[in-house]
Every structure is written in structure tokens, then in C-alpha cells.
Amino acid sequence: MVDRSIMAAAPVWSESENERFERALATHDRDEPGRWDRVAAAVGGGKTADDVRRHYDQLDVDVRNIEAGGAQANSNSNRGGTAGSSGGRTNILVWPH
């Protein structure tokens, strides 16, 4: 079950911020000390370590739901960027579990 209060309070994420978020996740290993601070710094836009961690957690829920054949990910633009089309190419982020 998705906690709707988290989604309602989620800050807006631009396509550019999502791209930086994805690159930062690929750069900073999950066991790296200070990972979320480094990811937040890479994303910029005033995003905090808590913001990027919540964004990651919600996207992880979305991906798990899709993989389980459940409801499609919320099309809310503040969480876009994990899969889609941009400039004629399809972007798919493989989410680590």
C-alpha cells in the first residue's frame, strides 16, 4: 500500500533533476557513506538528502508494483524520469532491489 501523504508532500522534480538523480545513483554506491547527501548535491535545485531518499523509496515502490503486474506507476510529473521517451529514445532505469 502506498502512503499517499508522502506523495502529496513530495517536492516537484523536473526532468533535468530526474536525469541528474539517475546519474548520481549510478555514481554513488548504495553502501557509500553519505550517499544521499552526495546524490542531493548532484541533483541540486535545493533538494535535500531526505528529499532524494524519499524520491528513491517511492520510485522503488512504483517499480516493484510494475514488476508484480500491479498498477502502473503514478504518471505524476514530479516523479517522472525512470522510464519514458525523450528525444526519440526510450529511457529505462534498472532499479536495484
LINJO-V896823 format. One record per backbone hydrogen bond with DSSP energy under -1.0 kcal/mol. NH is the residue of the N-H (numbers start at 1). CO is the residue of the C=O. E is the energy in kcal/mol with one decimal. If there is no record, write none. Layout:
BEGIN
nh=NH co=CO e=E
nh=NH co=CO e=E
END
This chain:
BEGIN
nh=4 co=2 e=-1.0
nh=7 co=3 e=-1.2
nh=8 co=4 e=-2.4
nh=9 co=5 e=-1.4
nh=18 co=14 e=-2.4
nh=19 co=15 e=-2.2
nh=20 co=16 e=-2.3
nh=21 co=17 e=-2.6
nh=22 co=18 e=-2.6
nh=23 co=19 e=-2.2
nh=24 co=20 e=-2.6
nh=25 co=21 e=-2.3
nh=26 co=22 e=-1.7
nh=27 co=23 e=-1.5
nh=28 co=24 e=-2.7
nh=32 co=29 e=-1.9
nh=35 co=32 e=-1.6
nh=38 co=34 e=-2.3
nh=39 co=35 e=-2.7
nh=40 co=36 e=-2.5
nh=41 co=37 e=-2.1
nh=42 co=38 e=-2.0
nh=43 co=39 e=-2.3
nh=44 co=40 e=-2.6
nh=47 co=44 e=-1.7
nh=52 co=48 e=-2.3
nh=53 co=49 e=-2.1
nh=54 co=50 e=-2.5
nh=55 co=51 e=-2.4
nh=56 co=52 e=-2.4
nh=57 co=53 e=-2.7
nh=58 co=54 e=-2.6
nh=59 co=55 e=-2.3
nh=60 co=56 e=-2.4
nh=61 co=57 e=-1.8
nh=62 co=58 e=-2.3
nh=63 co=59 e=-2.7
nh=64 co=60 e=-2.4
nh=65 co=61 e=-2.4
nh=66 co=62 e=-2.2
nh=67 co=63 e=-2.8
nh=68 co=64 e=-1.9
nh=69 co=66 e=-1.6
nh=70 co=65 e=-2.9
nh=79 co=76 e=-2.0
nh=84 co=91 e=-1.9
nh=86 co=89 e=-2.9
nh=89 co=86 e=-1.7
nh=91 co=84 e=-3.3
nh=93 co=82 e=-2.4
END
